[in-house]
């Protein structure tokens, strides 16, 4: 651990003193402050920072920093809105890798998270902090305006930081047992929505549900139409939770025949069947410690459903051709576009497995239920397509935006993405027109005299009427589903010219 340090015995003595001092801290604030002071003393750096994962939404937050001998939380106004775009921090966090920069002048990393100083920062060390659960739950960072080779500090500072994480959790448990615990502050959902796009009421409800389950062991069932982004949501749950540094593996249950799917999931031993010439680990083993997404779970054969139920209940698997079981630690997320409750009634899906999978269901909204998200997503996909093609960004005509807003998108976000990417390829000028989109003629508004705002009113009217029909005219349920106060919904009846007769269609 001390191989690269000039005076290893002196450093080891100082490190031991820090462990002793930190073990005596009486509260979390004192513990964190003493930790950063200790890191500054051990490393000789002018700046030390502690980043911790926010418990509710899993975002990285600057807890406190120690700068030029002064312990101070920086003014919130001076901090980034979030650290999702800080590649150096995110690399260390998600890959559980130490980042050591001896000369920052030639670094490719942006370092906007460092406080500005009169003379530039020259050396930096960023170390992931691993909890007792073997999950990365924070970062300790130190920086200097001098050229320092800091790689020799990485292991010891990581161990010291992990000890601090354990002490923080111990102090929190003691506080709860004494009745002094205060609820953790709940921050507003960040604009990225866990890497998902959209700010409609339907998507904000989805973000809220994701935030509730990030740090829990519950099995999640993602439901929704084809193309609504179920895999994206599963990835968001994995990346935002405590397993982010471990594997995330996806298996489509409809992609293999029954025998192949079983060997793919559970693995096999040499000689288990013809052609099994070696042992092979299955996806449950490959995802150990991380997350396994079972997509299209409704298409899993009944015989495999019984084996999956045992995995969920006992946390153990038995590979093909093996007489012994072994334990695994995998979070299962299931996804389907099918109605599992209906399949249960039809005898095509095990009832006990259904209730085990549906421990925490999340319904992903169809694109037609997301209102203004359609145009925001279209612009985003167009910008990404232009970047991929290395061409200037395109403009949008009002007619093109109106045609997209009036379309129902049965293929949801996946269909929108494909349509926009094709349109960018077809666009030879600098503006996207209606002709660049291969929309069915009967799916878009035929009245070309309508402006964009008028077409959006038509879309809004259709959404409200569809919701009322779905709820058999119940205004309270419809208002709740649309994310509106009932009074606002009644006001929109008049503005959108909705009459009782419109619900009969």
C-alpha positions as CSV (number, residue, x, y, z in Angstrom):
1,X,0.0,0.0,0.0
2,X,2.9,2.4,0.8
3,X,5.3,1.3,-1.9
4,X,5.4,4.6,-3.8
5,X,5.7,6.8,-0.7
6,X,9.1,8.3,0.3
7,X,8.6,7.7,4.1
8,X,6.3,4.7,4.4
9,X,6.7,4.2,8.1
10,X,6.0,7.9,9.0
11,X,3.0,7.9,6.6
12,X,1.7,4.6,8.1
13,X,1.8,6.1,11.6
14,X,0.0,9.2,10.5
15,X,-2.7,7.1,8.7
16,X,-3.2,5.0,11.9
17,X,-3.7,8.2,13.8
18,X,-6.4,9.3,11.4
19,X,-8.3,6.0,11.8
20,X,-8.1,6.5,15.6
21,X,-9.3,10.1,15.4
22,X,-12.2,9.3,13.0
23,X,-13.4,6.4,15.1
24,X,-14.0,8.9,18.0
25,X,-16.2,11.4,16.0
26,X,-19.5,12.0,17.7
27,X,-21.6,13.1,14.7
28,X,-21.6,13.0,10.9
29,X,-20.5,16.6,10.4
30,X,-17.5,16.3,12.7
31,X,-16.6,12.9,11.0
32,X,-16.7,14.4,7.5
33,X,-14.7,17.5,8.5
34,X,-12.0,15.5,10.3
35,X,-11.8,13.1,7.3
36,X,-11.1,15.9,4.8
37,X,-8.6,17.6,7.1
38,X,-6.9,14.3,7.5
39,X,-6.8,13.7,3.7
40,X,-5.2,17.2,3.3
41,X,-2.6,16.4,5.9
42,X,-1.7,13.0,4.5
43,X,-1.6,14.1,0.8
44,X,-0.2,17.6,1.3
45,X,-2.8,19.0,-1.0
46,X,-4.5,22.4,-0.7
47,X,-7.9,21.1,-1.7
48,X,-9.8,18.0,-0.6
49,X,-13.4,17.3,-1.5
50,X,-16.0,14.6,-0.5
51,X,-18.7,13.6,-3.0
52,X,-21.5,11.4,-1.8
53,X,-24.4,9.8,-3.6
54,X,-27.7,11.4,-2.7
55,X,-29.9,8.7,-1.1
56,X,-33.2,9.4,-2.8
57,X,-32.2,10.0,-6.4
58,X,-28.7,8.6,-6.6
59,X,-27.1,11.8,-8.0
60,X,-23.6,12.7,-7.0
61,X,-23.4,15.7,-4.6
62,X,-20.5,17.7,-3.2
63,X,-20.9,17.1,0.5
64,X,-18.1,19.4,1.8
65,X,-14.6,20.7,0.8
66,X,-11.5,21.7,2.6
67,X,-9.7,24.5,0.8
68,X,-6.5,26.3,2.0
69,X,-6.9,25.2,5.6
70,X,-10.6,26.2,5.8
71,X,-13.5,23.7,6.0
72,X,-16.4,25.1,4.0
73,X,-19.4,23.9,2.0
74,X,-19.3,26.0,-1.2
75,X,-22.2,28.3,-1.9
76,X,-24.9,26.3,-3.8
77,X,-25.1,29.0,-6.4
78,X,-21.5,28.4,-7.3
79,X,-22.0,24.6,-7.8
80,X,-23.1,22.8,-10.9
81,X,-26.8,21.8,-11.1
82,X,-25.6,18.2,-11.2
83,X,-22.4,16.3,-11.9
84,X,-23.7,14.0,-14.6
85,X,-21.6,15.8,-17.2
86,X,-18.4,15.7,-15.3
87,X,-16.6,12.9,-17.1
88,X,-13.8,12.5,-14.6
89,X,-16.1,12.1,-11.6
90,X,-18.5,9.8,-13.5
91,X,-15.7,7.6,-14.8
92,X,-14.3,7.1,-11.3
93,X,-17.8,6.5,-9.9
94,X,-19.2,4.1,-12.5
95,X,-16.0,2.1,-13.3
96,X,-14.7,2.0,-9.7
97,X,-11.4,3.3,-11.0
98,X,-8.8,5.7,-9.4
99,X,-8.0,8.7,-11.5
100,X,-4.6,10.3,-11.0
101,X,-3.4,13.3,-13.0
102,X,0.2,14.4,-12.4
103,X,0.0,17.2,-14.9
104,X,-3.5,18.6,-15.5
105,X,-2.3,21.0,-18.2
106,X,-2.4,18.2,-20.7
107,X,-5.5,16.4,-19.4
108,X,-8.5,15.7,-21.6
109,X,-10.8,15.9,-18.6
110,X,-12.9,19.0,-17.8
111,X,-12.4,20.1,-14.2
112,X,-15.2,22.6,-13.7
113,X,-16.0,21.0,-10.4
114,X,-12.8,22.4,-8.9
115,X,-13.0,25.9,-7.2
116,X,-11.3,28.6,-9.3
117,X,-8.0,29.9,-8.0
118,X,-5.5,32.5,-9.0
119,X,-2.9,29.9,-10.0
120,X,-4.1,26.8,-11.9
121,X,-4.5,23.3,-10.4
122,X,-1.7,21.0,-11.5
123,X,-2.2,17.6,-9.8
124,X,-5.3,15.7,-8.9
125,X,-6.3,12.3,-7.4
126,X,-9.9,11.0,-7.4
127,X,-10.6,7.8,-5.4
128,X,-13.9,5.8,-5.3
129,X,-15.2,5.0,-1.9
130,X,-16.6,1.5,-1.6
131,X,-19.1,0.6,1.2
132,X,-19.4,-2.6,3.1
133,X,-21.9,-3.8,0.5
134,X,-19.1,-3.5,-2.1
135,X,-20.9,-0.7,-3.8
136,X,-19.3,2.6,-4.8
137,X,-21.1,5.3,-2.8
138,X,-18.9,8.3,-3.0
139,X,-15.6,9.9,-4.1
140,X,-12.7,11.6,-2.3
141,X,-10.8,14.0,-4.3
142,X,-7.6,16.0,-3.6
143,X,-5.9,18.5,-5.8
144,X,-2.8,20.7,-5.6
145,X,-1.4,23.7,-7.4
146,X,2.0,21.9,-7.3
147,X,3.2,18.9,-9.3
148,X,2.7,15.9,-7.0
149,X,2.8,12.2,-7.8
150,X,-0.2,11.1,-5.8
151,X,-0.8,7.5,-7.0
152,X,0.8,6.2,-3.8
153,X,-2.0,7.7,-1.7
154,X,-4.9,6.0,-3.6
155,X,-5.2,2.7,-1.7
156,X,-4.8,4.2,1.8
157,X,-7.2,7.1,1.2
158,X,-9.7,4.7,-0.3
159,X,-9.5,2.5,2.8
160,X,-9.9,5.6,5.0
161,X,-12.8,6.8,3.1
162,X,-14.6,3.4,3.1
163,X,-14.1,3.4,6.9
164,X,-15.8,6.9,7.0
165,X,-18.8,5.6,5.1
166,X,-19.2,2.8,7.6
167,X,-18.9,5.2,10.5
168,X,-21.5,7.5,8.9
169,X,-24.0,4.6,8.6
170,X,-23.3,3.6,12.2
171,X,-23.9,7.1,13.5
172,X,-27.2,7.3,11.5
173,X,-28.3,4.0,13.0
174,X,-27.5,5.2,16.5
175,X,-29.4,8.4,15.8
176,X,-32.4,6.5,14.7
177,X,-32.3,4.2,17.8
178,X,-32.2,7.3,20.0
179,X,-35.1,8.9,18.2
180,X,-33.0,11.7,16.9
181,X,-33.1,10.8,13.2
182,X,-34.2,13.5,10.8
183,X,-35.6,12.5,7.4
184,X,-33.1,12.8,4.5
185,X,-33.7,15.9,2.4
186,X,-35.5,15.2,-0.9
187,X,-34.1,17.2,-3.7
188,X,-36.0,18.0,-6.9
189,X,-35.7,15.6,-9.7
190,X,-32.8,16.6,-11.9
191,X,-33.4,17.6,-15.4
192,X,-31.9,14.5,-16.9
193,X,-34.6,12.3,-15.3
194,X,-32.0,9.5,-14.7
195,X,-30.8,9.7,-18.3
196,X,-34.4,9.6,-19.6
197,X,-35.9,12.5,-21.6
198,X,-39.2,14.2,-21.0
199,X,-40.8,16.7,-18.7
200,X,-44.5,15.7,-19.1
201,X,-46.6,14.9,-16.0
202,X,-46.6,11.2,-17.1
203,X,-42.8,11.1,-17.2
204,X,-42.4,13.0,-13.9
205,X,-44.6,10.3,-12.3
206,X,-42.2,7.7,-13.8
207,X,-39.2,9.5,-12.4
208,X,-40.8,9.6,-9.0
209,X,-41.5,5.9,-9.0
210,X,-37.9,5.2,-10.1
211,X,-36.6,7.3,-7.3
212,X,-38.5,5.2,-4.8
213,X,-37.0,1.9,-5.8
214,X,-33.3,2.9,-6.6
215,X,-31.9,1.8,-3.3
216,X,-34.3,-1.0,-2.4
217,X,-33.9,-4.7,-3.2
218,X,-37.4,-5.0,-4.6
219,X,-38.0,-6.8,-8.0
220,X,-39.2,-4.3,-10.5
221,X,-41.7,-5.0,-13.3
222,X,-41.6,-2.6,-16.2
223,X,-44.8,-2.5,-18.2
224,X,-45.6,-0.6,-21.3
225,X,-46.2,-0.7,-25.1
226,X,-43.4,-1.7,-27.5
227,X,-40.9,1.2,-27.9
228,X,-41.7,3.1,-24.7
229,X,-38.2,2.7,-23.3
230,X,-38.4,-0.1,-20.8
231,X,-34.7,-1.0,-21.3
232,X,-33.7,2.6,-20.8
233,X,-35.7,2.7,-17.6
234,X,-34.0,-0.5,-16.4
235,X,-30.6,1.0,-17.1
236,X,-31.6,4.1,-15.2
237,X,-32.5,2.0,-12.1
238,X,-29.2,0.2,-12.3
239,X,-27.1,3.3,-12.9
240,X,-28.8,5.2,-10.1
241,X,-28.6,2.5,-7.5
242,X,-25.9,0.9,-5.4
243,X,-25.1,-1.7,-8.0
244,X,-23.9,0.8,-10.6
245,X,-20.3,-0.4,-10.6
246,X,-21.4,-4.0,-11.3
247,X,-22.7,-5.6,-14.5
248,X,-25.9,-4.7,-16.2
249,X,-27.0,-7.6,-18.5
250,X,-30.1,-7.8,-20.8
251,X,-31.7,-11.0,-22.0
252,X,-34.7,-11.1,-24.3
253,X,-36.8,-14.1,-23.2
254,X,-38.4,-14.3,-26.6
255,X,-35.1,-14.6,-28.5
256,X,-34.3,-18.2,-27.7
257,X,-36.0,-21.6,-27.7
258,X,-36.8,-23.0,-24.2
259,X,-33.7,-25.3,-24.0
260,X,-31.3,-22.6,-25.2
261,X,-32.8,-20.0,-22.9
262,X,-32.3,-22.2,-19.9
263,X,-28.6,-22.8,-20.7
264,X,-28.2,-19.1,-21.4
265,X,-29.6,-18.1,-18.1
266,X,-28.3,-20.9,-15.8
267,X,-25.2,-22.0,-17.6
268,X,-24.1,-25.6,-17.9
269,X,-21.4,-28.1,-17.0
270,X,-19.3,-30.1,-19.4
271,X,-21.2,-33.1,-20.8
272,X,-24.6,-31.7,-19.8
273,X,-25.8,-32.2,-23.4
274,X,-24.4,-32.9,-26.8
275,X,-21.9,-30.2,-27.7
276,X,-21.3,-29.1,-24.1
277,X,-17.5,-29.6,-24.3
278,X,-16.7,-27.2,-21.5
279,X,-18.2,-25.5,-18.4
280,X,-20.0,-22.3,-19.2
281,X,-21.3,-19.7,-16.7
282,X,-24.9,-18.4,-17.3
283,X,-26.2,-14.9,-17.2
284,X,-27.2,-15.2,-13.6
285,X,-23.6,-15.8,-12.7
286,X,-22.4,-13.1,-15.2
287,X,-24.7,-10.5,-13.5
288,X,-23.7,-11.5,-10.0
289,X,-23.6,-8.4,-7.8
290,X,-25.3,-6.4,-10.5
291,X,-28.6,-6.3,-12.4
292,X,-30.2,-8.7,-14.9
293,X,-33.0,-7.4,-17.1
294,X,-35.4,-10.1,-18.4
295,X,-37.1,-8.5,-21.3
296,X,-40.3,-9.9,-22.7
297,X,-40.8,-12.0,-19.6
298,X,-44.3,-12.8,-20.7
299,X,-42.8,-15.1,-23.4
300,X,-40.8,-17.2,-21.0
301,X,-41.9,-20.9,-21.1
302,X,-43.8,-22.2,-18.1
303,X,-41.1,-24.7,-17.1
304,X,-38.5,-22.0,-16.9
305,X,-40.9,-19.8,-14.9
306,X,-40.8,-22.3,-12.0
307,X,-37.0,-22.2,-12.0
308,X,-37.0,-18.4,-12.1
309,X,-39.4,-18.3,-9.1
310,X,-36.8,-20.4,-7.1
311,X,-34.1,-17.9,-8.0
312,X,-36.2,-15.0,-6.8
313,X,-37.2,-16.8,-3.6
314,X,-34.0,-18.6,-2.6
315,X,-31.3,-16.6,-4.4
316,X,-29.6,-19.7,-5.8
317,X,-29.2,-21.5,-9.1
318,X,-28.3,-24.9,-10.4
319,X,-26.5,-25.0,-13.8
320,X,-27.5,-27.7,-16.3
321,X,-25.7,-31.0,-15.6
322,X,-24.8,-30.0,-12.1
323,X,-26.2,-31.6,-8.9
324,X,-25.4,-28.7,-6.6
325,X,-26.8,-25.2,-6.3
326,X,-24.9,-22.1,-5.5
327,X,-25.9,-18.6,-4.2
328,X,-26.0,-15.5,-6.4
329,X,-26.8,-11.9,-5.6
330,X,-28.6,-10.5,-8.6
331,X,-31.3,-7.8,-8.9
332,X,-33.9,-8.9,-11.3
333,X,-35.8,-6.4,-13.4
334,X,-38.5,-7.8,-15.7
335,X,-40.1,-6.1,-18.6
336,X,-43.1,-6.8,-20.9
337,X,-45.5,-5.2,-23.3
338,X,-48.1,-8.0,-22.5
339,X,-50.8,-8.1,-19.9
340,X,-49.4,-10.6,-17.4
341,X,-52.6,-10.6,-15.3
342,X,-54.5,-11.7,-18.4
343,X,-51.9,-14.4,-19.2
344,X,-52.3,-15.6,-15.6
345,X,-56.1,-15.9,-16.1
346,X,-55.5,-17.8,-19.3
347,X,-53.1,-20.2,-17.6
348,X,-50.1,-19.1,-19.7
349,X,-48.2,-17.5,-16.8
350,X,-47.6,-18.7,-13.3
351,X,-49.6,-16.7,-10.7
352,X,-47.0,-17.1,-8.0
353,X,-44.3,-15.8,-10.3
354,X,-46.5,-12.9,-11.4
355,X,-47.0,-11.6,-7.8
356,X,-43.3,-12.1,-7.1
357,X,-42.3,-10.1,-10.2
358,X,-45.0,-7.4,-9.7
359,X,-43.5,-6.4,-6.3
360,X,-42.9,-2.9,-7.6
361,X,-44.6,-2.3,-11.0
362,X,-43.8,0.8,-13.1
363,X,-46.0,1.6,-16.1
364,X,-44.1,3.5,-18.8
365,X,-46.4,5.9,-20.7
366,X,-47.0,5.7,-24.4
367,X,-45.6,8.6,-26.4
368,X,-49.1,9.8,-27.3
369,X,-49.7,10.3,-23.5
370,X,-46.6,12.5,-23.1
371,X,-47.8,15.7,-24.8
372,X,-45.0,18.2,-25.5
373,X,-42.3,15.5,-25.0
374,X,-42.8,14.5,-28.6
375,X,-41.3,17.7,-30.0
376,X,-38.5,17.8,-27.4
377,X,-37.6,14.2,-28.3
378,X,-37.7,14.9,-32.0
379,X,-35.3,17.8,-31.7
380,X,-33.0,15.8,-29.5
381,X,-32.9,12.8,-31.9
382,X,-32.3,15.2,-34.8
383,X,-29.4,16.9,-33.1
384,X,-27.9,13.5,-32.2
385,X,-28.3,12.3,-35.8
386,X,-26.6,15.4,-37.1
387,X,-23.7,14.8,-34.7
388,X,-23.4,11.2,-35.8
389,X,-23.4,12.3,-39.5
390,X,-20.9,15.2,-38.7
391,X,-23.1,17.8,-40.3
392,X,-24.6,21.1,-39.2
393,X,-27.8,20.9,-37.1
394,X,-31.0,21.2,-39.0
395,X,-33.9,23.6,-38.4
396,X,-37.5,22.5,-38.1
397,X,-40.4,23.9,-40.2
398,X,-43.7,24.4,-38.3
399,X,-45.4,22.0,-40.7
400,X,-43.0,19.2,-39.8
401,X,-43.4,19.8,-36.1
402,X,-47.2,19.9,-36.5
403,X,-47.3,16.7,-38.4
404,X,-45.3,14.9,-35.7
405,X,-47.5,16.4,-32.9
406,X,-50.6,15.2,-34.6
407,X,-49.4,11.6,-35.1
408,X,-50.3,8.8,-32.7
409,X,-46.9,7.0,-32.8
410,X,-48.0,3.3,-32.3
411,X,-44.3,2.4,-32.1
412,X,-43.7,5.1,-29.5
413,X,-40.2,6.5,-28.9
414,X,-38.5,3.9,-31.0
415,X,-40.7,4.8,-34.0
416,X,-40.1,8.5,-33.5
417,X,-36.3,8.0,-33.3
418,X,-36.3,6.0,-36.6
419,X,-38.5,8.6,-38.3
420,X,-36.3,11.5,-37.3
421,X,-33.1,9.8,-38.2
422,X,-34.4,8.9,-41.7
423,X,-35.7,12.5,-42.1
424,X,-32.2,13.9,-41.3
425,X,-30.7,11.6,-43.9
426,X,-33.2,12.7,-46.5
427,X,-32.9,16.4,-45.7
428,X,-30.5,18.0,-48.2
429,X,-31.1,21.5,-47.1
430,X,-31.0,23.0,-43.7
431,X,-34.7,22.6,-42.7
432,X,-36.8,19.5,-42.0
433,X,-40.1,19.5,-44.0
434,X,-43.2,17.3,-43.7
435,X,-42.1,15.4,-46.8
436,X,-39.0,14.1,-45.1
437,X,-41.2,12.1,-42.7
438,X,-42.7,8.9,-43.9
439,X,-46.0,9.3,-41.9
440,X,-49.2,7.6,-43.0
441,X,-51.3,10.1,-44.9
442,X,-54.4,9.3,-42.8
443,X,-52.4,9.8,-39.6
444,X,-51.7,13.5,-39.8
445,X,-53.9,16.5,-40.0
446,X,-55.0,17.2,-43.5
447,X,-55.8,20.9,-43.0
448,X,-52.5,22.5,-44.0
449,X,-53.8,25.9,-43.2
450,X,-53.6,25.2,-39.4
451,X,-50.6,26.7,-37.6
452,X,-48.5,24.7,-35.1
453,X,-50.4,26.0,-32.1
454,X,-53.8,25.0,-33.6
455,X,-52.5,21.5,-34.4
456,X,-51.2,21.2,-30.8
457,X,-54.7,22.1,-29.6
458,X,-56.1,19.3,-31.7
459,X,-53.6,16.8,-30.2
460,X,-54.5,18.0,-26.7
461,X,-58.2,17.7,-27.4
462,X,-57.7,14.1,-28.6
463,X,-55.6,13.2,-25.5
464,X,-58.3,14.5,-23.1
465,X,-61.1,12.8,-25.0
466,X,-59.2,9.4,-25.1
467,X,-58.5,9.7,-21.3
468,X,-62.2,10.4,-20.6
469,X,-63.3,7.4,-22.7
470,X,-60.8,5.2,-21.0
471,X,-62.2,6.2,-17.6
472,X,-65.8,6.0,-18.7
473,X,-66.3,9.7,-18.4
474,X,-65.0,9.9,-14.8
475,X,-63.6,13.4,-14.6
476,X,-61.8,12.8,-11.3
477,X,-59.9,9.8,-12.5
478,X,-59.1,11.5,-15.8
479,X,-57.8,14.6,-14.1
480,X,-55.6,12.5,-11.9
481,X,-54.2,10.5,-14.9
482,X,-53.5,13.7,-16.9
483,X,-51.8,15.3,-13.9
484,X,-54.3,18.1,-13.7
485,X,-56.5,19.5,-10.9
486,X,-60.1,18.7,-11.7
487,X,-61.0,22.4,-11.9
488,X,-58.3,22.8,-14.6
489,X,-59.7,19.9,-16.5
490,X,-63.2,21.4,-16.5
491,X,-61.7,24.7,-17.7
492,X,-60.1,22.8,-20.6
493,X,-63.5,21.3,-21.6
494,X,-64.6,24.8,-22.6
495,X,-61.3,25.9,-24.2
496,X,-61.0,22.7,-26.2
497,X,-64.8,22.6,-27.0
498,X,-65.3,19.1,-25.5
499,X,-69.0,18.1,-25.1
500,X,-70.5,14.9,-23.7
501,X,-71.4,13.7,-27.1
502,X,-67.6,13.6,-28.0
503,X,-67.1,10.6,-25.7
504,X,-69.4,8.3,-27.6
505,X,-67.1,7.8,-30.5
